Amino acid sequence: MKINLNSKFLSEWKYYEVARYVSSLERVIREKNKIIELKDIEEYSKKNNNIGIYTSVFAYNSTDLEKTTRLRAALF
């Protein structure tokens, strides 16, 4: 998807998918339909005992999964 020139600034992409390690299942579980702001990751981490918190490589410019645009760095 082409990035709208009116929203080209990186500060627009401040939301991330998160996942956490669930010891009873012995695996990482992605929080479905949950995108949180970067500033809220520490709180999410504390809520889950600071163990095994992961973020997506994608950044989003909205929490609305139906309308958001994903941004990812190009890797070579």
PDB file of N, CA, C, O and CB in Angstrom:
ATOM      1  N   MET A   1       0.839  -1.176   0.000  1.00  0.00           N
ATOM      2  CA  MET A   1       0.000   0.000   0.000  1.00  0.00           C
ATOM      3  C   MET A   1       0.883   1.237   0.000  1.00  0.00           C
ATOM      4  O   MET A   1       1.857   1.304   0.750  1.00  0.00           O
ATOM      5  CB  MET A   1      -0.954  -0.001   1.210  1.00  0.00           C
ATOM      6  N   LYS A   2       0.562   2.195  -0.814  1.00  0.00           N
ATOM      7  CA  LYS A   2       1.319   3.439  -0.867  1.00  0.00           C
ATOM      8  C   LYS A   2       1.004   4.281   0.373  1.00  0.00           C
ATOM      9  O   LYS A   2      -0.154   4.417   0.769  1.00  0.00           O
ATOM     10  CB  LYS A   2       0.994   4.229  -2.168  1.00  0.00           C
ATOM     11  N   ILE A   3       2.046   4.836   0.969  1.00  0.00           N
ATOM     12  CA  ILE A   3       1.864   5.680   2.144  1.00  0.00           C
ATOM     13  C   ILE A   3       1.315   7.030   1.711  1.00  0.00           C
ATOM     14  O   ILE A   3       1.842   7.661   0.794  1.00  0.00           O
ATOM     15  CB  ILE A   3       3.194   5.851   2.919  1.00  0.00           C
ATOM     16  N   ASN A   4       0.266   7.462   2.369  1.00  0.00           N
ATOM     17  CA  ASN A   4      -0.331   8.761   2.117  1.00  0.00           C
ATOM     18  C   ASN A   4       0.697   9.838   2.456  1.00  0.00           C
ATOM     19  O   ASN A   4       1.251   9.828   3.555  1.00  0.00           O
ATOM     20  CB  ASN A   4      -1.641   8.949   2.943  1.00  0.00           C
ATOM     21  N   LEU A   5       0.959  10.754   1.551  1.00  0.00           N
ATOM     22  CA  LEU A   5       1.974  11.776   1.777  1.00  0.00           C
ATOM     23  C   LEU A   5       1.635  12.695   2.954  1.00  0.00           C
ATOM     24  O   LEU A   5       2.523  13.340   3.512  1.00  0.00           O
ATOM     25  CB  LEU A   5       2.153  12.600   0.523  1.00  0.00           C
ATOM     26  N   ASN A   6       0.371  12.756   3.328  1.00  0.00           N
ATOM     27  CA  ASN A   6      -0.011  13.574   4.484  1.00  0.00           C
ATOM     28  C   ASN A   6       0.290  12.878   5.812  1.00  0.00           C
ATOM     29  O   ASN A   6       0.226  13.507   6.868  1.00  0.00           O
ATOM     30  CB  ASN A   6      -1.495  13.916   4.411  1.00  0.00           C
ATOM     31  N   SER A   7       0.615  11.601   5.767  1.00  0.00           N
ATOM     32  CA  SER A   7       0.899  10.868   7.003  1.00  0.00           C
ATOM     33  C   SER A   7       2.223  10.118   6.893  1.00  0.00           C
ATOM     34  O   SER A   7       2.332   8.975   7.337  1.00  0.00           O
ATOM     35  CB  SER A   7      -0.241   9.885   7.324  1.00  0.00           C
ATOM     36  N   LYS A   8       3.217  10.756   6.306  1.00  0.00           N
ATOM     37  CA  LYS A   8       4.487  10.101   6.030  1.00  0.00           C
ATOM     38  C   LYS A   8       5.465  10.118   7.192  1.00  0.00           C
ATOM     39  O   LYS A   8       6.519   9.488   7.105  1.00  0.00           O
ATOM     40  CB  LYS A   8       5.120  10.738   4.858  1.00  0.00           C
ATOM     41  N   PHE A   9       5.159  10.806   8.262  1.00  0.00           N
ATOM     42  CA  PHE A   9       6.107  10.949   9.353  1.00  0.00           C
ATOM     43  C   PHE A   9       6.101   9.718  10.254  1.00  0.00           C
ATOM     44  O   PHE A   9       5.039   9.169  10.552  1.00  0.00           O
ATOM     45  CB  PHE A   9       5.791  12.198  10.166  1.00  0.00           C
ATOM     46  N   LEU A  10       7.265   9.290  10.683  1.00  0.00           N
ATOM     47  CA  LEU A  10       7.383   8.072  11.477  1.00  0.00           C
ATOM     48  C   LEU A  10       6.606   8.136  12.790  1.00  0.00           C
ATOM     49  O   LEU A  10       6.200   7.098  13.312  1.00  0.00           O
ATOM     50  CB  LEU A  10       8.832   7.796  11.766  1.00  0.00           C
ATOM     51  N   SER A  11       6.396   9.316  13.324  1.00  0.00           N
ATOM     52  CA  SER A  11       5.645   9.437  14.579  1.00  0.00           C
ATOM     53  C   SER A  11       4.207   8.949  14.439  1.00  0.00           C
ATOM     54  O   SER A  11       3.545   8.665  15.438  1.00  0.00           O
ATOM     55  CB  SER A  11       5.649  10.884  15.052  1.00  0.00           C
ATOM     56  N   GLU A  12       3.725   8.851  13.207  1.00  0.00           N
ATOM     57  CA  GLU A  12       2.372   8.330  12.968  1.00  0.00           C
ATOM     58  C   GLU A  12       2.273   6.850  13.329  1.00  0.00           C
ATOM     59  O   GLU A  12       1.213   6.382  13.744  1.00  0.00           O
ATOM     60  CB  GLU A  12       1.974   8.536  11.499  1.00  0.00           C
ATOM     61  N   TRP A  13       3.382   6.106  13.171  1.00  0.00           N
ATOM     62  CA  TRP A  13       3.387   4.664  13.394  1.00  0.00           C
ATOM     63  C   TRP A  13       3.903   4.371  14.798  1.00  0.00           C
ATOM     64  O   TRP A  13       5.083   4.080  14.993  1.00  0.00           O
ATOM     65  CB  TRP A  13       4.254   3.939  12.328  1.00  0.00           C
ATOM     66  N   LYS A  14       2.999   4.454  15.772  1.00  0.00           N
ATOM     67  CA  LYS A  14       3.396   4.286  17.173  1.00  0.00           C
ATOM     68  C   LYS A  14       2.678   3.125  17.855  1.00  0.00           C
ATOM     69  O   LYS A  14       2.765   2.971  19.073  1.00  0.00           O
ATOM     70  CB  LYS A  14       3.129   5.562  17.940  1.00  0.00           C
ATOM     71  N   TYR A  15       1.985   2.325  17.093  1.00  0.00           N
ATOM     72  CA  TYR A  15       1.244   1.192  17.644  1.00  0.00           C
ATOM     73  C   TYR A  15       1.893  -0.116  17.203  1.00  0.00           C
ATOM     74  O   TYR A  15       2.377  -0.230  16.077  1.00  0.00           O
ATOM     75  CB  TYR A  15      -0.239   1.238  17.202  1.00  0.00           C
ATOM     76  N   TYR A  16       1.900  -1.099  18.098  1.00  0.00           N
ATOM     77  CA  TYR A  16       2.558  -2.379  17.825  1.00  0.00           C
ATOM     78  C   TYR A  16       1.699  -3.538  18.296  1.00  0.00           C
ATOM     79  O   TYR A  16       0.985  -3.435  19.294  1.00  0.00           O
ATOM     80  CB  TYR A  16       3.931  -2.435  18.501  1.00  0.00           C
ATOM     81  N   GLU A  17       1.777  -4.646  17.564  1.00  0.00           N
ATOM     82  CA  GLU A  17       1.184  -5.897  18.036  1.00  0.00           C
ATOM     83  C   GLU A  17       2.081  -6.421  19.149  1.00  0.00           C
ATOM     84  O   GLU A  17       3.292  -6.201  19.133  1.00  0.00           O
ATOM     85  CB  GLU A  17       1.030  -6.955  16.867  1.00  0.00           C
ATOM     86  N   VAL A  18       1.491  -7.110  20.109  1.00  0.00           N
ATOM     87  CA  VAL A  18       2.284  -7.684  21.187  1.00  0.00           C
ATOM     88  C   VAL A  18       1.967  -9.160  21.357  1.00  0.00           C
ATOM     89  O   VAL A  18       0.905  -9.645  20.967  1.00  0.00           O
ATOM     90  CB  VAL A  18       2.035  -6.935  22.495  1.00  0.00           C
ATOM     91  N   ALA A  19       2.923  -9.853  21.950  1.00  0.00           N
ATOM     92  CA  ALA A  19       2.767 -11.273  22.273  1.00  0.00           C
ATOM     93  C   ALA A  19       3.476 -11.508  23.595  1.00  0.00           C
ATOM     94  O   ALA A  19       4.313 -10.709  24.012  1.00  0.00           O
ATOM     95  CB  ALA A  19       3.346 -12.207  21.134  1.00  0.00           C
ATOM     96  N   ARG A  20       3.136 -12.605  24.248  1.00  0.00           N
ATOM     97  CA  ARG A  20       3.760 -12.922  25.535  1.00  0.00           C
ATOM     98  C   ARG A  20       3.951 -14.420  25.656  1.00  0.00           C
ATOM     99  O   ARG A  20       3.229 -15.217  25.057  1.00  0.00           O
ATOM    100  CB  ARG A  20       2.909 -12.391  26.708  1.00  0.00           C
ATOM    101  N   TYR A  21       4.936 -14.772  26.442  1.00  0.00           N
ATOM    102  CA  TYR A  21       5.193 -16.179  26.708  1.00  0.00           C
ATOM    103  C   TYR A  21       4.241 -16.656  27.790  1.00  0.00           C
ATOM    104  O   TYR A  21       4.149 -16.039  28.851  1.00  0.00           O
ATOM    105  CB  TYR A  21       6.668 -16.411  27.125  1.00  0.00           C
ATOM    106  N   VAL A  22       3.530 -17.751  27.531  1.00  0.00           N
ATOM    107  CA  VAL A  22       2.613 -18.344  28.502  1.00  0.00           C
ATOM    108  C   VAL A  22       3.260 -19.638  28.982  1.00  0.00           C
ATOM    109  O   VAL A  22       3.329 -20.623  28.248  1.00  0.00           O
ATOM    110  CB  VAL A  22       1.176 -18.604  27.879  1.00  0.00           C
ATOM    111  N   SER A  23       3.734 -19.619  30.229  1.00  0.00           N
ATOM    112  CA  SER A  23       4.503 -20.761  30.738  1.00  0.00           C
ATOM    113  C   SER A  23       3.675 -22.043  30.807  1.00  0.00           C
ATOM    114  O   SER A  23       4.206 -23.130  30.579  1.00  0.00           O
ATOM    115  CB  SER A  23       5.054 -20.439  32.116  1.00  0.00           C
ATOM    116  N   SER A  24       2.389 -21.934  31.117  1.00  0.00           N
ATOM    117  CA  SER A  24       1.563 -23.145  31.199  1.00  0.00           C
ATOM    118  C   SER A  24       1.416 -23.833  29.838  1.00  0.00           C
ATOM    119  O   SER A  24       1.209 -25.045  29.773  1.00  0.00           O
ATOM    120  CB  SER A  24       0.180 -22.799  31.755  1.00  0.00           C
ATOM    121  N   LEU A  25       1.522 -23.068  28.766  1.00  0.00           N
ATOM    122  CA  LEU A  25       1.438 -23.627  27.413  1.00  0.00           C
ATOM    123  C   LEU A  25       2.818 -23.845  26.796  1.00  0.00           C
ATOM    124  O   LEU A  25       2.951 -24.489  25.755  1.00  0.00           O
ATOM    125  CB  LEU A  25       0.616 -22.708  26.518  1.00  0.00           C
ATOM    126  N   GLU A  26       3.842 -23.299  27.455  1.00  0.00           N
ATOM    127  CA  GLU A  26       5.220 -23.371  26.977  1.00  0.00           C
ATOM    128  C   GLU A  26       5.378 -22.834  25.559  1.00  0.00           C
ATOM    129  O   GLU A  26       6.074 -23.426  24.734  1.00  0.00           O
ATOM    130  CB  GLU A  26       5.709 -24.797  27.036  1.00  0.00           C
ATOM    131  N   ARG A  27       4.726 -21.712  25.286  1.00  0.00           N
ATOM    132  CA  ARG A  27       4.843 -21.085  23.974  1.00  0.00           C
ATOM    133  C   ARG A  27       4.464 -19.611  24.023  1.00  0.00           C
ATOM    134  O   ARG A  27       3.894 -19.122  24.999  1.00  0.00           O
ATOM    135  CB  ARG A  27       3.970 -21.812  22.962  1.00  0.00           C
ATOM    136  N   VAL A  28       4.796 -18.929  22.949  1.00  0.00           N
ATOM    137  CA  VAL A  28       4.473 -17.511  22.811  1.00  0.00           C
ATOM    138  C   VAL A  28       3.092 -17.390  22.177  1.00  0.00           C
ATOM    139  O   VAL A  28       2.788 -18.051  21.184  1.00  0.00           O
ATOM    140  CB  VAL A  28       5.550 -16.762  21.957  1.00  0.00           C
ATOM    141  N   ILE A  29       2.269 -16.543  22.765  1.00  0.00           N
ATOM    142  CA  ILE A  29       0.903 -16.329  22.284  1.00  0.00           C
ATOM    143  C   ILE A  29       0.767 -14.875  21.842  1.00  0.00           C
ATOM    144  O   ILE A  29       1.031 -13.951  22.611  1.00  0.00           O
ATOM    145  CB  ILE A  29      -0.151 -16.680  23.390  1.00  0.00           C
ATOM    146  N   ARG A  30       0.350 -14.689  20.593  1.00  0.00           N
ATOM    147  CA  ARG A  30       0.096 -13.332  20.096  1.00  0.00           C
ATOM    148  C   ARG A  30      -1.250 -12.873  20.614  1.00  0.00           C
ATOM    149  O   ARG A  30      -2.229 -13.620  20.588  1.00  0.00           O
ATOM    150  CB  ARG A  30       0.138 -13.275  18.537  1.00  0.00           C
ATOM    151  N   GLU A  31      -1.290 -11.643  21.083  1.00  0.00           N
ATOM    152  CA  GLU A  31      -2.561 -11.069  21.533  1.00  0.00           C
ATOM    153  C   GLU A  31      -3.366 -10.724  20.281  1.00  0.00           C
ATOM    154  O   GLU A  31      -3.035  -9.772  19.574  1.00  0.00           O
ATOM    155  CB  GLU A  31      -2.339  -9.791  22.451  1.00  0.00           C
ATOM    156  N   LYS A  32      -4.406 -11.483  20.009  1.00  0.00           N
ATOM    157  CA  LYS A  32      -5.207 -11.248  18.812  1.00  0.00           C
ATOM    158  C   LYS A  32      -5.973  -9.940  18.933  1.00  0.00           C
ATOM    159  O   LYS A  32      -6.524  -9.609  19.983  1.00  0.00           O
ATOM    160  CB  LYS A  32      -6.177 -12.413  18.572  1.00  0.00           C
ATOM    161  N   ASN A  33      -5.989  -9.212  17.833  1.00  0.00           N
ATOM    162  CA  ASN A  33      -6.713  -7.947  17.747  1.00  0.00           C
ATOM    163  C   ASN A  33      -6.303  -6.945  18.820  1.00  0.00           C
ATOM    164  O   ASN A  33      -7.111  -6.119  19.244  1.00  0.00           O
ATOM    165  CB  ASN A  33      -8.186  -8.203  17.844  1.00  0.00           C
ATOM    166  N   LYS A  34      -5.048  -7.018  19.257  1.00  0.00           N
ATOM    167  CA  LYS A  34      -4.576  -6.076  20.270  1.00  0.00           C
ATOM    168  C   LYS A  34      -3.354  -5.358  19.732  1.00  0.00           C
ATOM    169  O   LYS A  34      -2.297  -5.960  19.545  1.00  0.00           O
ATOM    170  CB  LYS A  34      -4.249  -6.797  21.608  1.00  0.00           C
ATOM    171  N   ILE A  35      -3.506  -4.083  19.487  1.00  0.00           N
ATOM    172  CA  ILE A  35      -2.404  -3.228  19.087  1.00  0.00           C
ATOM    173  C   ILE A  35      -2.306  -2.154  20.154  1.00  0.00           C
ATOM    174  O   ILE A  35      -3.292  -1.484  20.465  1.00  0.00           O
ATOM    175  CB  ILE A  35      -2.613  -2.615  17.642  1.00  0.00           C
ATOM    176  N   ILE A  36      -1.109  -1.991  20.718  1.00  0.00           N
ATOM    177  CA  ILE A  36      -0.957  -0.999  21.782  1.00  0.00           C
ATOM    178  C   ILE A  36       0.106   0.025  21.406  1.00  0.00           C
ATOM    179  O   ILE A  36       0.993  -0.224  20.589  1.00  0.00           O
ATOM    180  CB  ILE A  36      -0.594  -1.683  23.113  1.00  0.00           C
ATOM    181  N   GLU A  37      -0.021   1.163  22.026  1.00  0.00           N
ATOM    182  CA  GLU A  37       0.933   2.242  21.781  1.00  0.00           C
ATOM    183  C   GLU A  37       2.272   1.885  22.420  1.00  0.00           C
ATOM    184  O   GLU A  37       2.324   1.242  23.469  1.00  0.00           O
ATOM    185  CB  GLU A  37       0.400   3.594  22.336  1.00  0.00           C
ATOM    186  N   LEU A  38       3.335   2.307  21.781  1.00  0.00           N
ATOM    187  CA  LEU A  38       4.677   1.998  22.258  1.00  0.00           C
ATOM    188  C   LEU A  38       4.860   2.379  23.724  1.00  0.00           C
ATOM    189  O   LEU A  38       5.515   1.656  24.474  1.00  0.00           O
ATOM    190  CB  LEU A  38       5.709   2.712  21.405  1.00  0.00           C
ATOM    191  N   LYS A  39       4.294   3.495  24.133  1.00  0.00           N
ATOM    192  CA  LYS A  39       4.443   3.950  25.516  1.00  0.00           C
ATOM    193  C   LYS A  39       3.748   3.031  26.520  1.00  0.00           C
ATOM    194  O   LYS A  39       4.047   3.098  27.712  1.00  0.00           O
ATOM    195  CB  LYS A  39       3.896   5.353  25.653  1.00  0.00           C
ATOM    196  N   ASP A  40       2.829   2.177  26.069  1.00  0.00           N
ATOM    197  CA  ASP A  40       2.087   1.283  26.959  1.00  0.00           C
ATOM    198  C   ASP A  40       2.710  -0.105  27.085  1.00  0.00           C
ATOM    199  O   ASP A  40       2.201  -0.945  27.826  1.00  0.00           O
ATOM    200  CB  ASP A  40       0.674   1.148  26.472  1.00  0.00           C
ATOM    201  N   ILE A  41       3.796  -0.353  26.375  1.00  0.00           N
ATOM    202  CA  ILE A  41       4.418  -1.680  26.403  1.00  0.00           C
ATOM    203  C   ILE A  41       4.984  -1.996  27.782  1.00  0.00           C
ATOM    204  O   ILE A  41       4.913  -3.144  28.223  1.00  0.00           O
ATOM    205  CB  ILE A  41       5.526  -1.772  25.350  1.00  0.00           C
ATOM    206  N   GLU A  42       5.547  -1.001  28.476  1.00  0.00           N
ATOM    207  CA  GLU A  42       6.084  -1.257  29.811  1.00  0.00           C
ATOM    208  C   GLU A  42       4.974  -1.702  30.772  1.00  0.00           C
ATOM    209  O   GLU A  42       5.167  -2.628  31.560  1.00  0.00           O
ATOM    210  CB  GLU A  42       6.785   0.001  30.355  1.00  0.00           C
ATOM    211  N   GLU A  43       3.827  -1.047  30.706  1.00  0.00           N
ATOM    212  CA  GLU A  43       2.683  -1.434  31.549  1.00  0.00           C
ATOM    213  C   GLU A  43       2.217  -2.851  31.205  1.00  0.00           C
ATOM    214  O   GLU A  43       1.934  -3.645  32.101  1.00  0.00           O
ATOM    215  CB  GLU A  43       1.510  -0.429  31.374  1.00  0.00           C
ATOM    216  N   TYR A  44       2.139  -3.166  29.918  1.00  0.00           N
ATOM    217  CA  TYR A  44       1.758  -4.507  29.470  1.00  0.00           C
ATOM    218  C   TYR A  44       2.757  -5.537  29.998  1.00  0.00           C
ATOM    219  O   TYR A  44       2.374  -6.623  30.432  1.00  0.00           O
ATOM    220  CB  TYR A  44       1.684  -4.569  27.922  1.00  0.00           C
ATOM    221  N   SER A  45       4.035  -5.182  29.953  1.00  0.00           N
ATOM    222  CA  SER A  45       5.090  -6.061  30.445  1.00  0.00           C
ATOM    223  C   SER A  45       4.933  -6.336  31.938  1.00  0.00           C
ATOM    224  O   SER A  45       5.033  -7.484  32.371  1.00  0.00           O
ATOM    225  CB  SER A  45       6.462  -5.448  30.166  1.00  0.00           C
ATOM    226  N   LYS A  46       4.690  -5.303  32.718  1.00  0.00           N
ATOM    227  CA  LYS A  46       4.512  -5.467  34.167  1.00  0.00           C
ATOM    228  C   LYS A  46       3.281  -6.319  34.480  1.00  0.00           C
ATOM    229  O   LYS A  46       3.301  -7.145  35.392  1.00  0.00           O
ATOM    230  CB  LYS A  46       4.388  -4.092  34.851  1.00  0.00           C
ATOM    231  N   LYS A  47       2.219  -6.109  33.718  1.00  0.00           N
ATOM    232  CA  LYS A  47       0.986  -6.888  33.905  1.00  0.00           C
ATOM    233  C   LYS A  47       1.242  -8.379  33.699  1.00  0.00           C
ATOM    234  O   LYS A  47       0.583  -9.223  34.307  1.00  0.00           O
ATOM    235  CB  LYS A  47      -0.108  -6.404  32.936  1.00  0.00           C
ATOM    236  N   ASN A  48       2.212  -8.692  32.830  1.00  0.00           N
ATOM    237  CA  ASN A  48       2.539 -10.084  32.525  1.00  0.00           C
ATOM    238  C   ASN A  48       3.838 -10.524  33.179  1.00  0.00           C
ATOM    239  O   ASN A  48       4.529 -11.411  32.677  1.00  0.00           O
ATOM    240  CB  ASN A  48       2.630 -10.282  31.029  1.00  0.00           C
ATOM    241  N   ASN A  49       4.164  -9.895  34.303  1.00  0.00           N
ATOM    242  CA  ASN A  49       5.321 -10.253  35.132  1.00  0.00           C
ATOM    243  C   ASN A  49       6.667 -10.084  34.441  1.00  0.00           C
ATOM    244  O   ASN A  49       7.630 -10.765  34.794  1.00  0.00           O
ATOM    245  CB  ASN A  49       5.189 -11.665  35.581  1.00  0.00           C
ATOM    246  N   ASN A  50       6.749  -9.188  33.466  1.00  0.00           N
ATOM    247  CA  ASN A  50       8.007  -8.856  32.789  1.00  0.00           C
ATOM    248  C   ASN A  50       8.715 -10.061  32.188  1.00  0.00           C
ATOM    249  O   ASN A  50       9.940 -10.051  32.064  1.00  0.00           O
ATOM    250  CB  ASN A  50       8.930  -8.177  33.748  1.00  0.00           C
ATOM    251  N   ILE A  51       7.992 -11.072  31.823  1.00  0.00           N
ATOM    252  CA  ILE A  51       8.613 -12.274  31.277  1.00  0.00           C
ATOM    253  C   ILE A  51       8.097 -12.503  29.859  1.00  0.00           C
ATOM    254  O   ILE A  51       6.892 -12.599  29.624  1.00  0.00           O
ATOM    255  CB  ILE A  51       8.324 -13.511  32.177  1.00  0.00           C
ATOM    256  N   GLY A  52       9.031 -12.585  28.931  1.00  0.00           N
ATOM    257  CA  GLY A  52       8.682 -12.969  27.568  1.00  0.00           C
ATOM    258  C   GLY A  52       7.699 -12.055  26.874  1.00  0.00           C
ATOM    259  O   GLY A  52       6.674 -12.525  26.379  1.00  0.00           O
ATOM    260  N   ILE A  53       7.977 -10.756  26.821  1.00  0.00           N
ATOM    261  CA  ILE A  53       7.113  -9.825  26.093  1.00  0.00           C
ATOM    262  C   ILE A  53       7.764  -9.550  24.739  1.00  0.00           C
ATOM    263  O   ILE A  53       8.965  -9.288  24.666  1.00  0.00           O
ATOM    264  CB  ILE A  53       6.888  -8.486  26.903  1.00  0.00           C
ATOM    265  N   TYR A  54       6.982  -9.610  23.683  1.00  0.00           N
ATOM    266  CA  TYR A  54       7.480  -9.434  22.327  1.00  0.00           C
ATOM    267  C   TYR A  54       6.641  -8.395  21.598  1.00  0.00           C
ATOM    268  O   TYR A  54       5.450  -8.245  21.869  1.00  0.00           O
ATOM    269  CB  TYR A  54       7.469 -10.770  21.562  1.00  0.00           C
ATOM    270  N   THR A  55       7.270  -7.679  20.672  1.00  0.00           N
ATOM    271  CA  THR A  55       6.533  -6.768  19.800  1.00  0.00           C
ATOM    272  C   THR A  55       6.747  -7.197  18.355  1.00  0.00           C
ATOM    273  O   THR A  55       7.729  -7.865  18.029  1.00  0.00           O
ATOM    274  CB  THR A  55       6.983  -5.290  20.016  1.00  0.00           C
ATOM    275  N   SER A  56       5.832  -6.810  17.515  1.00  0.00           N
ATOM    276  CA  SER A  56       5.889  -7.120  16.101  1.00  0.00           C
ATOM    277  C   SER A  56       6.972  -6.290  15.409  1.00  0.00           C
ATOM    278  O   SER A  56       7.383  -5.251  15.926  1.00  0.00           O
ATOM    279  CB  SER A  56       4.527  -6.874  15.448  1.00  0.00           C
ATOM    280  N   VAL A  57       7.429  -6.742  14.254  1.00  0.00           N
ATOM    281  CA  VAL A  57       8.343  -5.940  13.447  1.00  0.00           C
ATOM    282  C   VAL A  57       7.580  -4.857  12.701  1.00  0.00           C
ATOM    283  O   VAL A  57       8.183  -3.952  12.125  1.00  0.00           O
ATOM    284  CB  VAL A  57       9.114  -6.826  12.459  1.00  0.00           C
ATOM    285  N   PHE A  58       6.264  -4.948  12.710  1.00  0.00           N
ATOM    286  CA  PHE A  58       5.431  -3.954  12.039  1.00  0.00           C
ATOM    287  C   PHE A  58       5.013  -2.872  13.019  1.00  0.00           C
ATOM    288  O   PHE A  58       4.735  -3.146  14.187  1.00  0.00           O
ATOM    289  CB  PHE A  58       4.193  -4.615  11.410  1.00  0.00           C
ATOM    290  N   ALA A  59       4.973  -1.659  12.537  1.00  0.00           N
ATOM    291  CA  ALA A  59       4.386  -0.552  13.283  1.00  0.00           C
ATOM    292  C   ALA A  59       3.092  -0.189  12.558  1.00  0.00           C
ATOM    293  O   ALA A  59       2.995  -0.347  11.341  1.00  0.00           O
ATOM    294  CB  ALA A  59       5.379   0.692  13.388  1.00  0.00           C
ATOM    295  N   TYR A  60       2.117   0.289  13.291  1.00  0.00           N
ATOM    296  CA  TYR A  60       0.817   0.645  12.726  1.00  0.00           C
ATOM    297  C   TYR A  60       0.516   2.106  13.033  1.00  0.00           C
ATOM    298  O   TYR A  60       1.003   2.650  14.025  1.00  0.00           O
ATOM    299  CB  TYR A  60      -0.304  -0.275  13.284  1.00  0.00           C
ATOM    300  N   ASN A  61      -0.279   2.735  12.190  1.00  0.00           N
ATOM    301  CA  ASN A  61      -0.643   4.124  12.430  1.00  0.00           C
ATOM    302  C   ASN A  61      -2.034   4.278  13.026  1.00  0.00           C
ATOM    303  O   ASN A  61      -2.539   5.394  13.142  1.00  0.00           O
ATOM    304  CB  ASN A  61      -0.558   4.897  11.151  1.00  0.00           C
ATOM    305  N   SER A  62      -2.658   3.165  13.404  1.00  0.00           N
ATOM    306  CA  SER A  62      -3.991   3.191  14.004  1.00  0.00           C
ATOM    307  C   SER A  62      -4.228   1.870  14.729  1.00  0.00           C
ATOM    308  O   SER A  62      -3.615   0.854  14.400  1.00  0.00           O
ATOM    309  CB  SER A  62      -5.094   3.440  12.922  1.00  0.00           C
ATOM    310  N   THR A  63      -5.106   1.891  15.701  1.00  0.00           N
ATOM    311  CA  THR A  63      -5.466   0.643  16.378  1.00  0.00           C
ATOM    312  C   THR A  63      -6.612  -0.077  15.660  1.00  0.00           C
ATOM    313  O   THR A  63      -6.959  -1.199  16.028  1.00  0.00           O
ATOM    314  CB  THR A  63      -5.856   0.926  17.834  1.00  0.00           C
ATOM    315  N   ASP A  64      -7.191   0.543  14.661  1.00  0.00           N
ATOM    316  CA  ASP A  64      -8.263  -0.066  13.872  1.00  0.00           C
ATOM    317  C   ASP A  64      -7.643  -1.000  12.836  1.00  0.00           C
ATOM    318  O   ASP A  64      -7.136  -0.540  11.812  1.00  0.00           O
ATOM    319  CB  ASP A  64      -9.145   1.025  13.181  1.00  0.00           C
ATOM    320  N   LEU A  65      -7.679  -2.290  13.091  1.00  0.00           N
ATOM    321  CA  LEU A  65      -7.035  -3.268  12.212  1.00  0.00           C
ATOM    322  C   LEU A  65      -7.608  -3.301  10.801  1.00  0.00           C
ATOM    323  O   LEU A  65      -6.925  -3.716   9.864  1.00  0.00           O
ATOM    324  CB  LEU A  65      -7.147  -4.629  12.814  1.00  0.00           C
ATOM    325  N   GLU A  66      -8.842  -2.870  10.643  1.00  0.00           N
ATOM    326  CA  GLU A  66      -9.472  -2.876   9.322  1.00  0.00           C
ATOM    327  C   GLU A  66      -8.970  -1.738   8.429  1.00  0.00           C
ATOM    328  O   GLU A  66      -9.028  -1.837   7.204  1.00  0.00           O
ATOM    329  CB  GLU A  66     -10.978  -2.782   9.470  1.00  0.00           C
ATOM    330  N   LYS A  67      -8.474  -0.649   9.052  1.00  0.00           N
ATOM    331  CA  LYS A  67      -8.115   0.537   8.279  1.00  0.00           C
ATOM    332  C   LYS A  67      -6.662   0.962   8.418  1.00  0.00           C
ATOM    333  O   LYS A  67      -6.233   1.896   7.741  1.00  0.00           O
ATOM    334  CB  LYS A  67      -8.985   1.664   8.681  1.00  0.00           C
ATOM    335  N   THR A  68      -5.905   0.312   9.266  1.00  0.00           N
ATOM    336  CA  THR A  68      -4.542   0.741   9.537  1.00  0.00           C
ATOM    337  C   THR A  68      -3.588   0.421   8.391  1.00  0.00           C
ATOM    338  O   THR A  68      -3.863  -0.438   7.554  1.00  0.00           O
ATOM    339  CB  THR A  68      -4.048   0.096  10.803  1.00  0.00           C
ATOM    340  N   THR A  69      -2.477   1.123   8.372  1.00  0.00           N
ATOM    341  CA  THR A  69      -1.393   0.861   7.436  1.00  0.00           C
ATOM    342  C   THR A  69      -0.216   0.328   8.231  1.00  0.00           C
ATOM    343  O   THR A  69       0.138   0.885   9.270  1.00  0.00           O
ATOM    344  CB  THR A  69      -1.002   2.144   6.630  1.00  0.00           C
ATOM    345  N   ARG A  70       0.395  -0.750   7.747  1.00  0.00           N
ATOM    346  CA  ARG A  70       1.577  -1.319   8.421  1.00  0.00           C
ATOM    347  C   ARG A  70       2.831  -0.709   7.822  1.00  0.00           C
ATOM    348  O   ARG A  70       2.902  -0.426   6.626  1.00  0.00           O
ATOM    349  CB  ARG A  70       1.611  -2.877   8.292  1.00  0.00           C
ATOM    350  N   LEU A  71       3.806  -0.517   8.678  1.00  0.00           N
ATOM    351  CA  LEU A  71       5.098  -0.013   8.252  1.00  0.00           C
ATOM    352  C   LEU A  71       6.172  -0.956   8.770  1.00  0.00           C
ATOM    353  O   LEU A  71       6.145  -1.347   9.937  1.00  0.00           O
ATOM    354  CB  LEU A  71       5.333   1.439   8.755  1.00  0.00           C
ATOM    355  N   ARG A  72       7.114  -1.321   7.914  1.00  0.00           N
ATOM    356  CA  ARG A  72       8.206  -2.199   8.321  1.00  0.00           C
ATOM    357  C   ARG A  72       9.470  -1.739   7.622  1.00  0.00           C
ATOM    358  O   ARG A  72       9.452  -1.319   6.465  1.00  0.00           O
ATOM    359  CB  ARG A  72       7.893  -3.690   7.991  1.00  0.00           C
ATOM    360  N   ALA A  73      10.557  -1.831   8.349  1.00  0.00           N
ATOM    361  CA  ALA A  73      11.850  -1.469   7.759  1.00  0.00           C
ATOM    362  C   ALA A  73      12.220  -2.470   6.671  1.00  0.00           C
ATOM    363  O   ALA A  73      11.898  -3.654   6.769  1.00  0.00           O
ATOM    364  CB  ALA A  73      12.959  -1.415   8.845  1.00  0.00           C
ATOM    365  N   ALA A  74      12.888  -1.991   5.651  1.00  0.00           N
ATOM    366  CA  ALA A  74      13.394  -2.877   4.605  1.00  0.00           C
ATOM    367  C   ALA A  74      14.656  -3.564   5.105  1.00  0.00           C
ATOM    368  O   ALA A  74      15.565  -2.905   5.608  1.00  0.00           O
ATOM    369  CB  ALA A  74      13.676  -2.092   3.291  1.00  0.00           C
ATOM    370  N   LEU A  75      14.714  -4.858   4.973  1.00  0.00           N
ATOM    371  CA  LEU A  75      15.861  -5.621   5.427  1.00  0.00           C
ATOM    372  C   LEU A  75      16.589  -6.198   4.214  1.00  0.00           C
ATOM    373  O   LEU A  75      15.967  -6.799   3.338  1.00  0.00           O
ATOM    374  CB  LEU A  75      15.427  -6.747   6.403  1.00  0.00           C
ATOM    375  N   PHE A  76      17.888  -6.015   4.168  1.00  0.00           N
ATOM    376  CA  PHE A  76      18.673  -6.525   3.037  1.00  0.00           C
ATOM    377  C   PHE A  76      19.656  -7.549   3.504  1.00  0.00           C
ATOM    378  O   PHE A  76      20.409  -8.095   2.697  1.00  0.00           O
ATOM    379  CB  PHE A  76      19.401  -5.400   2.319  1.00  0.00           C
TER     380      PHE A  76
END
